[in-house]
């Protein structure tokens, strides 16, 4: 009799645990979806940049600039961007971030990524691109959002260009506001926001895996 009771209790606890796990998993995925305010396509990759001035939703060009997107995702998912700044903001141009922490110390980066600038993916208003030095293949963690169409940053026969790897789908007004904040000059750098614009985190939304059909043999 006791053996039967123990078996019943064990089965009951297993079912409760399974139900709780499934419920928790559902809530996690639901909350992940709710962090984005836009309707997202199942087959595309997205990033949510949460900042002290608001959130910016970005569609990433995973197929058109695969190395650049992979590089950006690696930084985002490692937590690298948490607590970094939009340290350079210029009205009628762009806002740049992802390289300095709150103490305005430049962070250590991974190896540079090859420049994937493409003449057919121009630096239009609302696109997100990789920042770099004069060396075309020097981009690491820093990125910028174009506030206006910046034709001078596009790839041409004489210009290596800056790699566009996505576009803002919601929250461009947040970037616009960033570009207009009061700035200062510090440590031989200018266009630094007087009140720090902080990146809280960057959340990545990966494409959903296609469901495989059952095959009857």
N, C-alpha and C positions, 0 to 999 in steps of 0.2 A: 504493500500500500504506500509506504513512505517513498519507495523507489519511483512509483508512478507520479506521486506528487512532485518529487524533485525533477522528473523529466518534464512535467507540465510547466513548472516554474522556469526551468531553463529555456524551454521553447518560448515562453512568454517574454522573458528578458531579451532573447535574441530578436524577437519581432519588434519589441520596443526600441532596441538599439538600431535596428535596420531602418525603422520608420524615422527615428530622430536624425540619422545620418542623411537619409534622402531629403528630409525637410530642410536640414541645414544647407545641403548642396544646392537645393532649389533657391533658397534665400540668397546665398552667395552670388549665384549667377544672375538672379533678379536684380540685386543691388548693383552688380557690375554694369548691367544694362542701363539702370536708372541714373548712373553717373553721367551718362551722355544725354543731352537734351534733344539731339537730332535723331531722325530715323536712319538707322545704319544698314547698309547692304551686308548680307551674310558673307559675301565672297571678297570683301575688302578689309584693309588694315587701317586702324584709326589710332589717334593719340589724343588724350585729354590732358592739357597743360593747365594745372590748377595754380593760380597765382594770388598774391595779396590784393590784386585789383580785379580779380574775376577769373573765369575759366575760358579757355580757348580750345575748341574742338577742331581737329585736323584730320583730313584724309591723307594717308601716306601712300606714295606711289611705289608700292612694293615690287611691282613688275617692271616698271620703267626705270627705277633707280635702286636695284636690289641691294647693292653693297652699302649704299648710303643709308637706306632704311634699316638694314640689319645693324649697322653701326649705331644709329640713333636708338633703336630698340634695346640694344645691349646696355647702353648708358641708362636708359629709362628704367629698365627692369632690374638693374643692379642697385637702384636708389641713388645713383650718382647726382641726379638733378635736384634732389631734395635739399632745400635750403640754399640753392644757388640764386643768382641775381639776373635780372635784365639790367645789365650794367651800362649799356650804351643805347640811348634813345634819341632819335633825330626826327623832328617833324618833317613831313613831306619826303621822307626817305624810308627809314626802317627802324625796328627795335631788335636789339641783339642780346642774347643771354646764353646761360648754360656753361659758364667757365669759371666764375668767381663765387666764393662763398660769402657769407654775411659779413665777414671781417675784411672783405675785399682782397682775399688772398686767392691767387690763381690755383686751381686744383690740378693735381696730376692726372694725365689722360692716358688712354690707350694709344696704340699705334695709329698714325694717320690713315685715312681712307682715300682711295683713289678718286680723283675728281670725275664725277659722272654728269657734269654739265652737258646739256643737250640743247642745240639751237632750236629744237621743236618744243622745248619746255621752257618758255621764257619766264623771267622774273616779273610777273604781273602782280598787281595789287592783291594781297591776300595769300600769296604763295609763301611757303617756308623753304629756306635755303640754308646751305652750310656756309658758315663763316670760315675764312682761311687767311693765311698770310699771302705774300706775293708768289709763293710757291703753290702752283695749282693743286698739288697733291698733298697739302698740309692740313686739311680739315680734320678735326678730332671731335670735340664735344659741342663746341659753340655753334649756334644756329641763329638765324634772324628771320623776321616776318616782314615782308615788303608792305609798306603803308601805301605806296603808289606804284605805278608801273615804272620799273627801273631798267630801261633798255641798256644802259651802260654796263649792267652786270651780266648780260646775256652772252652766251658763247657765240663767237663769230670766227671767221678765218684768221683774225688777228688777235682775238681775245679768248683766253681759256675759259672765261665765264665762271659763274658761281652756280653750284648744283642745286636746282630746285628739286625737292623730294616730297612735296605734298602741298596741300592747299587748305586754308581755313574754311570750314563749313559752318561754323558758328562761333561768335565771340570776337569778330574782327573789330567791333567797337571797343573791346577791351584793349587791343593793340593800339588803336587810334588814341585812346586816352593815355596810354603809356607814353606815346610819342610826344605828348604835349605837356608832360609834367615839368616842373622846374628842375633845372640841371645845374651842375657845378663842374669845376675842374679840380682834379686830384691826382697825385702821383703821375704827373705828365700825361694824364688822360682827361679828355673832356667829354661832355654829353652824358655825365653820370647823374642819375636821379638823386636829388637832394634827399628825398624820402625813399629808402630802398624799395625796389619792386622785387618781391621775393617769389621764387618758384617753390611752391609747397611740394609738389610731386608731378610726375608725368605717368599717366596710366595708359597702357597699351591694350587695345582690343584687337585680337587676332581673328582672322576669318574662321568661320565654323567649318569643321571637317565635314565633307559630304558623307551622307549616310550610305553605307554599302548595302546593296540588295542581297537578300538571301538567295543562295544558289542551290537548287535541288538536283542532286546527282542520282 
